[in-house]
Amino acid sequence: MKFATMRHFLYTVEELVAGMNARAYIQMPDAVVRTLLTDSRKLSNIGQALFFAIKGRRDGHTFIASAYQAGVRNFVISDPGFDHLRFAGCNFYLVGDTLQALQDLAAAHRRKFAYPVIGITGSNGKTIVKEWLYQLLAPGRNIVRSPKSYNSQLGVPVSVWEMSEDNDLAIFEAGISRPGEMKPLAAIIQPTIGILTNIGEAHQQGFKTGNEKIGEKLELFKDVGLFVYSGKYLDQYEGEIPGTEKFTWGYRDGADLKIYSQEVSEGNGQQLRGRFRGIEVSALIPFSDQASVENGIICWATLLALGYSAEEASKRLAKLLPIGMRLELKNGINNCSVIDDSYSLDLSSLAIALDFLRHQNQHPKRTLILSDIPGTDSESVYAQVGQMLQSRSVNRLIGVGERMMKHAACFTCDKQFFQSTGDLIDAFPSLNFQNETILLKGARVYEFERISQMLTQKVHETVMEINLNALEHNLNYYKGLLTPGTKVMAMVKAFSYGSGSFEITNLLEFNGVDYLAVAYADEGVALRKAGTSLPIMVMSPDLLAFDAIIDYKLEPEIYSPRIFQEFINTLSGKGLHSYPIHIKLDTGMHRLGFMESELDPLLQGLKGNTLVHVQSVFSHLVASEDEQHDAFTQEQIGRFTRLSDRIISTLDYPVLRHLSNTSGISRWPEAAFDMVRLGIGLYGIDPVHAAGSDKSPLQTVTSLKTSISQIKDIPAGDTIGYGREGRMPEGGKTATVKIGYADGYSRKLGNGAGKMLLHGREVKTIGKICMDMCMIDITGIDAAEGDEVIVFNDKIRVEDLAKQMGTIAYEVLTGISQRVKRVYYYE
C-alpha cells in the first residue's frame, strides 16, 4: 500500500493571473492559494482559499461580503463595477466569466501532471464504474478521483483541482445534458484513457438526435490513447470513433472481450464466461441486477485493456463491494440524529459530509466518528482533517484506527480514540451519546455499519425515504421561475407534508429560502427548539398560542378583527412594540382572512399603531392550477392588488405582498408580487405538471418502502383477509407486507385497488387492508421473505394512490404515520 503525503501546489498571484487571464487588484502580493471555493456556505482552508463569484441562479458577487466576514481574502469577480476597494487586505481577480476562469485554472493545473487520467462518461453508471475502478486499481496505486458524482461544469474543475504530485492515477467522470457542454470538460480532464459506460435515454431531451448526443459525449475522448466501449452503443453512430487504441466488449463476435455465458452463481451474483485474445476467461460479478453486471463488465474490460492478467482481473472483480453514494440522515437513540456515510472515505467526500453535518442545527453538539484514511499515513493530511473539523464546528471526535491514534495531536476538539471498531463497540455504553448529531464516516474495511445499527433508533421496518437532492432541485426549479429579488416562503406545515421537520428546514435554510410557514404555533416552537433561525409565520394562531408565539419569536397570521384585537391586547400587556405580524385577506377562498367589508376597521387599527409591524399582506389563490377558473384567478389577483394597496398606503414603511402558491408560481408570474409561498411543489407534485410525465421538470422526493413478512401458497378456492373478500379461485401465491391503515395506507386501497412494486413488477393488493399489514398477490413472481416492496416512488406515484383513494396527493403524504421511519438521503 502506498501512503500519500498529498503535497499540493500552492499558487502564487502571478500564477493565478496567468491561469485565469485575469486583471488583478492586489493588496497581498505574497498570498498563495490551495483551495477553490464556489459556495459561501461551504468555506474551508480560508487562509489559502480563492472564492469564485459565479453567476448562476444567484449572483455570487452578493456573497462576497459573507465570505469576507468569514476570513476569505482572495476573490475572482466578473463585474467590473464591483466595489472591491471596500474590502481591505484582499486580492481581487477580474475576469470575463468566473465559471470559465475556474475551468481555465483547473485545466492549467491538470497540465502539470503526466500520469494517466481516466475519463468516464455515458448516460448511466458513470459514478459506479468510477468507484469500482477505484476499488479495483487502488492496490499499488495512489488515485485521485471525483468525489461522489461531481461531474458537472462546476464539479469537474473542483475535482481535477485535487490532483497532486503524489498521485499516479486520476479517475474523473463527466456528465452533460445539452450540446456544447463536453468541450470545456474535456479541456479540463484531458483524459489519456476513455471509458464509455452506455448510451441510454437520460438527458435525451437536450439533444435533437441520438447521434448528436453520442457525438457530444465522445468529445471527451477526442485525444485519448485508449478507448474502452461496447460496440452496441455506437452501431448507429455516424461519426469517427476516437482512440489511438480501441478495446471493445460485448456479447457478439469481434469484441475484444466477448461474453458468451452469464449464469447465476451458487453464492451471490453472476458468473460470466468469455473469450479474450483467443483464451477462455471468466469472472464473478458479485451483483445480480443487470445494470450492476454491465458496470462490472466495463470494469473487467478496463482491467484487461490496461494489461492486467485475466487471473488477476477475475480475482479483483470477485471482491467488488456495493457503493453507498448517499448520505443517510436517520433518527438515533437518545434524541440523536445519525448521518450515515460509512461506505467510503477520502478527503473530498469527508468535506462534503462535514458540510452536511455543519448545517444540521437540531442539536447543540456535533460529533464525528472517523476511521483511518485509506492510503495515507501523513501528518499533514491528518492536520488538514483537523482544520476541516475546526472550520465546521465539530465538537467531538471519536477516532478509529492506529493512524488516527498516532496523529491525535492534529485534533483540537474533544477526542477519544480506539484501535478498532470492535474496541469502540465494547466501549459504546460509556460514550454517552445524547442530544447530538453524529456523523459516521469510515472506510469500508472498518464496518461502521455495525456502529450505525447501535446508534439508530429501532422502529417500524416500513421506511419513507426522502431525497433531499430532489427537494433541492425542485426548490431551485421554482426559484428559476421568479424574477430576481422575489422572496420564497416555504410551507412546512403538517410535518413538512409528512416528510419531516428540522431535516427539511435545515436544507431549506441552507438553500436560502426567506421565510417558513407552519399551521400551528407548536410546529413553529418545535422548529425553533431544533435551531431554525428563519422567520416563521404561524397561519392559524389563537389566544392560547400567543404566549408561545411571542416567547419563540414566531410571527402570527392576523386573519380577523377578533384575532387582531386579542393580539394587540397581549402585546400591550407585555409592553412589546413593533411585533411582526402578517395580514391575511380573503379574496375568494372564504376560509380565513379579512373580507373587504372588514378592511376599514383594520386600517383604523393599524394607522399609527406602534405595537405591531406588518411584515406582509397576503391572500390565497383558490384554483391557480385549473384553466377553467382562470377568470376567477384573474379577479383574485385584481382584488388582492386593490385591497393590499389600501393597507400599504396606510403604513409608513415597506410591506411584502404574497399571493401565489405552487401552481400560481408555475402559471401566474404576474401574481408573484414580492414573495411566493411554495408548498407541495417542493416534493415534486404540481397539478400543472402531469403526474409521472417524462417532461416534468420536477423530481420525486418521497418513496415509501416496506418488506415481505411471509409468503404463502394459497390453494384454489381459498380466501384472504377479513370478511373473506380476497379470493383466489385458481389458487396462487401471496405475500404479507408490513404496512397497514395505521401507517397511512388507506383501507380504500384493498381488494386490488392498491398497487405496489416487487422486483420491478406491479402487484395488486388482495383482501382488506389490515391495521398493521396487508396482503399482495405475487403469483408468478420469484420472491423471498424480507424482500423490499415499494408502495410509491417515481413509478407508482403518490398521485396514483390519491386517484385510487378518491382524494389528493396532500392527504396521502400527510397521512403517512409518524411511526413510519423517515430516512433522508443527500448525495
Disulfide bonds with the S-S distance in Angstrom:
none
